[in-house]
């Protein structure tokens, strides 16, 4: 459900930085990026994709309800036509990324399984 919204961002600019949406072939290596969106269709490879990033400063966003619990940073989910999201603070710290206090107030905070 988020694919169309993301495509609408392609070519826009944020603080002087152009947004470029790039789709990659799952068989290829991950391209260098700042944000990696992992859709539901990649559920089988989710853990492998997350581990391939390691400690790189990449914001990982997924639409699987357990994405943040599995080590992703932000999980998005649509419920009753509203977008809800969860944040894994430990995963963001592991990536060296800070999350604003305002965003944290709106999110459900989750812990990674096994921690």
MODELLER restraints for C-alpha pairs under 7 A, 6 or more apart:
rsr = mdl.restraints
at = mdl.atoms
rsr.add(forms.Gaussian(group=physical.xy_distance, feature=features.Distance(at['CA:7:A'], at['CA:21:A']), mean=6.71, stdev=0.5))
rsr.add(forms.Gaussian(group=physical.xy_distance, feature=features.Distance(at['CA:9:A'], at['CA:19:A']), mean=6.66, stdev=0.5))
rsr.add(forms.Gaussian(group=physical.xy_distance, feature=features.Distance(at['CA:10:A'], at['CA:19:A']), mean=5.52, stdev=0.5))
rsr.add(forms.Gaussian(group=physical.xy_distance, feature=features.Distance(at['CA:10:A'], at['CA:20:A']), mean=5.09, stdev=0.5))
rsr.add(forms.Gaussian(group=physical.xy_distance, feature=features.Distance(at['CA:10:A'], at['CA:21:A']), mean=5.33, stdev=0.5))
rsr.add(forms.Gaussian(group=physical.xy_distance, feature=features.Distance(at['CA:11:A'], at['CA:18:A']), mean=6.08, stdev=0.5))
rsr.add(forms.Gaussian(group=physical.xy_distance, feature=features.Distance(at['CA:11:A'], at['CA:19:A']), mean=5.33, stdev=0.5))
rsr.add(forms.Gaussian(group=physical.xy_distance, feature=features.Distance(at['CA:11:A'], at['CA:20:A']), mean=5.80, stdev=0.5))
rsr.add(forms.Gaussian(group=physical.xy_distance, feature=features.Distance(at['CA:12:A'], at['CA:18:A']), mean=5.79, stdev=0.5))
rsr.add(forms.Gaussian(group=physical.xy_distance, feature=features.Distance(at['CA:12:A'], at['CA:19:A']), mean=5.47, stdev=0.5))
rsr.add(forms.Gaussian(group=physical.xy_distance, feature=features.Distance(at['CA:13:A'], at['CA:19:A']), mean=5.72, stdev=0.5))
rsr.add(forms.Gaussian(group=physical.xy_distance, feature=features.Distance(at['CA:33:A'], at['CA:58:A']), mean=6.81, stdev=0.5))
rsr.add(forms.Gaussian(group=physical.xy_distance, feature=features.Distance(at['CA:34:A'], at['CA:58:A']), mean=4.85, stdev=0.5))
rsr.add(forms.Gaussian(group=physical.xy_distance, feature=features.Distance(at['CA:34:A'], at['CA:59:A']), mean=6.20, stdev=0.5))
rsr.add(forms.Gaussian(group=physical.xy_distance, feature=features.Distance(at['CA:35:A'], at['CA:58:A']), mean=5.40, stdev=0.5))
rsr.add(forms.Gaussian(group=physical.xy_distance, feature=features.Distance(at['CA:35:A'], at['CA:59:A']), mean=4.59, stdev=0.5))
rsr.add(forms.Gaussian(group=physical.xy_distance, feature=features.Distance(at['CA:35:A'], at['CA:60:A']), mean=5.85, stdev=0.5))
rsr.add(forms.Gaussian(group=physical.xy_distance, feature=features.Distance(at['CA:36:A'], at['CA:58:A']), mean=6.75, stdev=0.5))
rsr.add(forms.Gaussian(group=physical.xy_distance, feature=features.Distance(at['CA:36:A'], at['CA:59:A']), mean=6.17, stdev=0.5))
rsr.add(forms.Gaussian(group=physical.xy_distance, feature=features.Distance(at['CA:36:A'], at['CA:60:A']), mean=4.86, stdev=0.5))
rsr.add(forms.Gaussian(group=physical.xy_distance, feature=features.Distance(at['CA:36:A'], at['CA:61:A']), mean=6.13, stdev=0.5))
rsr.add(forms.Gaussian(group=physical.xy_distance, feature=features.Distance(at['CA:37:A'], at['CA:60:A']), mean=5.97, stdev=0.5))
rsr.add(forms.Gaussian(group=physical.xy_distance, feature=features.Distance(at['CA:37:A'], at['CA:61:A']), mean=4.72, stdev=0.5))
rsr.add(forms.Gaussian(group=physical.xy_distance, feature=features.Distance(at['CA:37:A'], at['CA:62:A']), mean=5.55, stdev=0.5))
rsr.add(forms.Gaussian(group=physical.xy_distance, feature=features.Distance(at['CA:38:A'], at['CA:61:A']), mean=6.22, stdev=0.5))
rsr.add(forms.Gaussian(group=physical.xy_distance, feature=features.Distance(at['CA:38:A'], at['CA:62:A']), mean=4.74, stdev=0.5))
rsr.add(forms.Gaussian(group=physical.xy_distance, feature=features.Distance(at['CA:38:A'], at['CA:63:A']), mean=6.99, stdev=0.5))
rsr.add(forms.Gaussian(group=physical.xy_distance, feature=features.Distance(at['CA:39:A'], at['CA:62:A']), mean=5.71, stdev=0.5))
rsr.add(forms.Gaussian(group=physical.xy_distance, feature=features.Distance(at['CA:39:A'], at['CA:63:A']), mean=5.59, stdev=0.5))
rsr.add(forms.Gaussian(group=physical.xy_distance, feature=features.Distance(at['CA:40:A'], at['CA:63:A']), mean=5.89, stdev=0.5))
rsr.add(forms.Gaussian(group=physical.xy_distance, feature=features.Distance(at['CA:40:A'], at['CA:64:A']), mean=5.64, stdev=0.5))
rsr.add(forms.Gaussian(group=physical.xy_distance, feature=features.Distance(at['CA:50:A'], at['CA:71:A']), mean=7.00, stdev=0.5))
rsr.add(forms.Gaussian(group=physical.xy_distance, feature=features.Distance(at['CA:50:A'], at['CA:72:A']), mean=6.79, stdev=0.5))
rsr.add(forms.Gaussian(group=physical.xy_distance, feature=features.Distance(at['CA:55:A'], at['CA:94:A']), mean=6.17, stdev=0.5))
rsr.add(forms.Gaussian(group=physical.xy_distance, feature=features.Distance(at['CA:55:A'], at['CA:95:A']), mean=4.94, stdev=0.5))
rsr.add(forms.Gaussian(group=physical.xy_distance, feature=features.Distance(at['CA:56:A'], at['CA:95:A']), mean=5.65, stdev=0.5))
rsr.add(forms.Gaussian(group=physical.xy_distance, feature=features.Distance(at['CA:57:A'], at['CA:95:A']), mean=4.73, stdev=0.5))
rsr.add(forms.Gaussian(group=physical.xy_distance, feature=features.Distance(at['CA:57:A'], at['CA:96:A']), mean=5.76, stdev=0.5))
rsr.add(forms.Gaussian(group=physical.xy_distance, feature=features.Distance(at['CA:57:A'], at['CA:97:A']), mean=6.36, stdev=0.5))
rsr.add(forms.Gaussian(group=physical.xy_distance, feature=features.Distance(at['CA:58:A'], at['CA:95:A']), mean=6.52, stdev=0.5))
rsr.add(forms.Gaussian(group=physical.xy_distance, feature=features.Distance(at['CA:59:A'], at['CA:73:A']), mean=6.54, stdev=0.5))
rsr.add(forms.Gaussian(group=physical.xy_distance, feature=features.Distance(at['CA:60:A'], at['CA:72:A']), mean=5.50, stdev=0.5))
rsr.add(forms.Gaussian(group=physical.xy_distance, feature=features.Distance(at['CA:60:A'], at['CA:73:A']), mean=5.29, stdev=0.5))
rsr.add(forms.Gaussian(group=physical.xy_distance, feature=features.Distance(at['CA:60:A'], at['CA:74:A']), mean=6.36, stdev=0.5))
rsr.add(forms.Gaussian(group=physical.xy_distance, feature=features.Distance(at['CA:61:A'], at['CA:72:A']), mean=6.52, stdev=0.5))
rsr.add(forms.Gaussian(group=physical.xy_distance, feature=features.Distance(at['CA:61:A'], at['CA:73:A']), mean=6.16, stdev=0.5))
rsr.add(forms.Gaussian(group=physical.xy_distance, feature=features.Distance(at['CA:61:A'], at['CA:74:A']), mean=4.75, stdev=0.5))
rsr.add(forms.Gaussian(group=physical.xy_distance, feature=features.Distance(at['CA:61:A'], at['CA:75:A']), mean=5.86, stdev=0.5))
rsr.add(forms.Gaussian(group=physical.xy_distance, feature=features.Distance(at['CA:62:A'], at['CA:74:A']), mean=6.39, stdev=0.5))
rsr.add(forms.Gaussian(group=physical.xy_distance, feature=features.Distance(at['CA:62:A'], at['CA:75:A']), mean=4.96, stdev=0.5))
rsr.add(forms.Gaussian(group=physical.xy_distance, feature=features.Distance(at['CA:62:A'], at['CA:76:A']), mean=6.05, stdev=0.5))
rsr.add(forms.Gaussian(group=physical.xy_distance, feature=features.Distance(at['CA:63:A'], at['CA:75:A']), mean=5.60, stdev=0.5))
rsr.add(forms.Gaussian(group=physical.xy_distance, feature=features.Distance(at['CA:63:A'], at['CA:76:A']), mean=4.74, stdev=0.5))
rsr.add(forms.Gaussian(group=physical.xy_distance, feature=features.Distance(at['CA:63:A'], at['CA:77:A']), mean=5.79, stdev=0.5))
rsr.add(forms.Gaussian(group=physical.xy_distance, feature=features.Distance(at['CA:64:A'], at['CA:75:A']), mean=6.43, stdev=0.5))
rsr.add(forms.Gaussian(group=physical.xy_distance, feature=features.Distance(at['CA:65:A'], at['CA:75:A']), mean=6.28, stdev=0.5))
rsr.add(forms.Gaussian(group=physical.xy_distance, feature=features.Distance(at['CA:65:A'], at['CA:77:A']), mean=6.31, stdev=0.5))
rsr.add(forms.Gaussian(group=physical.xy_distance, feature=features.Distance(at['CA:67:A'], at['CA:75:A']), mean=5.44, stdev=0.5))
rsr.add(forms.Gaussian(group=physical.xy_distance, feature=features.Distance(at['CA:68:A'], at['CA:74:A']), mean=5.67, stdev=0.5))
rsr.add(forms.Gaussian(group=physical.xy_distance, feature=features.Distance(at['CA:68:A'], at['CA:75:A']), mean=5.38, stdev=0.5))
rsr.add(forms.Gaussian(group=physical.xy_distance, feature=features.Distance(at['CA:68:A'], at['CA:86:A']), mean=6.70, stdev=0.5))
rsr.add(forms.Gaussian(group=physical.xy_distance, feature=features.Distance(at['CA:68:A'], at['CA:87:A']), mean=6.19, stdev=0.5))
rsr.add(forms.Gaussian(group=physical.xy_distance, feature=features.Distance(at['CA:68:A'], at['CA:88:A']), mean=5.37, stdev=0.5))
rsr.add(forms.Gaussian(group=physical.xy_distance, feature=features.Distance(at['CA:68:A'], at['CA:110:A']), mean=6.83, stdev=0.5))
rsr.add(forms.Gaussian(group=physical.xy_distance, feature=features.Distance(at['CA:68:A'], at['CA:112:A']), mean=6.81, stdev=0.5))
rsr.add(forms.Gaussian(group=physical.xy_distance, feature=features.Distance(at['CA:69:A'], at['CA:88:A']), mean=6.96, stdev=0.5))
rsr.add(forms.Gaussian(group=physical.xy_distance, feature=features.Distance(at['CA:69:A'], at['CA:110:A']), mean=6.35, stdev=0.5))
rsr.add(forms.Gaussian(group=physical.xy_distance, feature=features.Distance(at['CA:69:A'], at['CA:111:A']), mean=5.88, stdev=0.5))
rsr.add(forms.Gaussian(group=physical.xy_distance, feature=features.Distance(at['CA:69:A'], at['CA:112:A']), mean=4.31, stdev=0.5))
rsr.add(forms.Gaussian(group=physical.xy_distance, feature=features.Distance(at['CA:69:A'], at['CA:113:A']), mean=5.53, stdev=0.5))
rsr.add(forms.Gaussian(group=physical.xy_distance, feature=features.Distance(at['CA:70:A'], at['CA:112:A']), mean=5.86, stdev=0.5))
rsr.add(forms.Gaussian(group=physical.xy_distance, feature=features.Distance(at['CA:70:A'], at['CA:113:A']), mean=6.25, stdev=0.5))
rsr.add(forms.Gaussian(group=physical.xy_distance, feature=features.Distance(at['CA:71:A'], at['CA:91:A']), mean=5.91, stdev=0.5))
rsr.add(forms.Gaussian(group=physical.xy_distance, feature=features.Distance(at['CA:71:A'], at['CA:112:A']), mean=5.80, stdev=0.5))
rsr.add(forms.Gaussian(group=physical.xy_distance, feature=features.Distance(at['CA:72:A'], at['CA:88:A']), mean=6.86, stdev=0.5))
rsr.add(forms.Gaussian(group=physical.xy_distance, feature=features.Distance(at['CA:72:A'], at['CA:91:A']), mean=6.43, stdev=0.5))
rsr.add(forms.Gaussian(group=physical.xy_distance, feature=features.Distance(at['CA:73:A'], at['CA:87:A']), mean=5.56, stdev=0.5))
rsr.add(forms.Gaussian(group=physical.xy_distance, feature=features.Distance(at['CA:73:A'], at['CA:88:A']), mean=4.95, stdev=0.5))
rsr.add(forms.Gaussian(group=physical.xy_distance, feature=features.Distance(at['CA:73:A'], at['CA:91:A']), mean=5.47, stdev=0.5))
rsr.add(forms.Gaussian(group=physical.xy_distance, feature=features.Distance(at['CA:73:A'], at['CA:92:A']), mean=5.64, stdev=0.5))
rsr.add(forms.Gaussian(group=physical.xy_distance, feature=features.Distance(at['CA:74:A'], at['CA:85:A']), mean=6.67, stdev=0.5))
rsr.add(forms.Gaussian(group=physical.xy_distance, feature=features.Distance(at['CA:74:A'], at['CA:86:A']), mean=5.65, stdev=0.5))
rsr.add(forms.Gaussian(group=physical.xy_distance, feature=features.Distance(at['CA:74:A'], at['CA:87:A']), mean=4.67, stdev=0.5))
rsr.add(forms.Gaussian(group=physical.xy_distance, feature=features.Distance(at['CA:74:A'], at['CA:88:A']), mean=6.53, stdev=0.5))
rsr.add(forms.Gaussian(group=physical.xy_distance, feature=features.Distance(at['CA:75:A'], at['CA:85:A']), mean=5.34, stdev=0.5))
rsr.add(forms.Gaussian(group=physical.xy_distance, feature=features.Distance(at['CA:75:A'], at['CA:86:A']), mean=5.11, stdev=0.5))
rsr.add(forms.Gaussian(group=physical.xy_distance, feature=features.Distance(at['CA:75:A'], at['CA:87:A']), mean=6.55, stdev=0.5))
rsr.add(forms.Gaussian(group=physical.xy_distance, feature=features.Distance(at['CA:76:A'], at['CA:83:A']), mean=6.63, stdev=0.5))
rsr.add(forms.Gaussian(group=physical.xy_distance, feature=features.Distance(at['CA:76:A'], at['CA:84:A']), mean=5.90, stdev=0.5))
rsr.add(forms.Gaussian(group=physical.xy_distance, feature=features.Distance(at['CA:76:A'], at['CA:85:A']), mean=4.55, stdev=0.5))
rsr.add(forms.Gaussian(group=physical.xy_distance, feature=features.Distance(at['CA:76:A'], at['CA:86:A']), mean=6.79, stdev=0.5))
rsr.add(forms.Gaussian(group=physical.xy_distance, feature=features.Distance(at['CA:77:A'], at['CA:83:A']), mean=5.62, stdev=0.5))
rsr.add(forms.Gaussian(group=physical.xy_distance, feature=features.Distance(at['CA:77:A'], at['CA:84:A']), mean=5.25, stdev=0.5))
rsr.add(forms.Gaussian(group=physical.xy_distance, feature=features.Distance(at['CA:77:A'], at['CA:85:A']), mean=6.11, stdev=0.5))
rsr.add(forms.Gaussian(group=physical.xy_distance, feature=features.Distance(at['CA:78:A'], at['CA:84:A']), mean=6.08, stdev=0.5))
rsr.add(forms.Gaussian(group=physical.xy_distance, feature=features.Distance(at['CA:85:A'], at['CA:107:A']), mean=5.61, stdev=0.5))
rsr.add(forms.Gaussian(group=physical.xy_distance, feature=features.Distance(at['CA:85:A'], at['CA:108:A']), mean=6.43, stdev=0.5))
rsr.add(forms.Gaussian(group=physical.xy_distance, feature=features.Distance(at['CA:86:A'], at['CA:107:A']), mean=5.22, stdev=0.5))
rsr.add(forms.Gaussian(group=physical.xy_distance, feature=features.Distance(at['CA:86:A'], at['CA:108:A']), mean=4.48, stdev=0.5))
rsr.add(forms.Gaussian(group=physical.xy_distance, feature=features.Distance(at['CA:86:A'], at['CA:109:A']), mean=5.60, stdev=0.5))
rsr.add(forms.Gaussian(group=physical.xy_distance, feature=features.Distance(at['CA:86:A'], at['CA:110:A']), mean=6.45, stdev=0.5))
rsr.add(forms.Gaussian(group=physical.xy_distance, feature=features.Distance(at['CA:87:A'], at['CA:107:A']), mean=6.32, stdev=0.5))
rsr.add(forms.Gaussian(group=physical.xy_distance, feature=features.Distance(at['CA:87:A'], at['CA:108:A']), mean=6.28, stdev=0.5))
rsr.add(forms.Gaussian(group=physical.xy_distance, feature=features.Distance(at['CA:87:A'], at['CA:109:A']), mean=5.06, stdev=0.5))
rsr.add(forms.Gaussian(group=physical.xy_distance, feature=features.Distance(at['CA:87:A'], at['CA:110:A']), mean=5.99, stdev=0.5))
rsr.add(forms.Gaussian(group=physical.xy_distance, feature=features.Distance(at['CA:88:A'], at['CA:109:A']), mean=6.10, stdev=0.5))
rsr.add(forms.Gaussian(group=physical.xy_distance, feature=features.Distance(at['CA:88:A'], at['CA:110:A']), mean=5.20, stdev=0.5))
rsr.add(forms.Gaussian(group=physical.xy_distance, feature=features.Distance(at['CA:88:A'], at['CA:111:A']), mean=5.81, stdev=0.5))
rsr.add(forms.Gaussian(group=physical.xy_distance, feature=features.Distance(at['CA:88:A'], at['CA:112:A']), mean=6.81, stdev=0.5))
rsr.add(forms.Gaussian(group=physical.xy_distance, feature=features.Distance(at['CA:92:A'], at['CA:98:A']), mean=6.48, stdev=0.5))
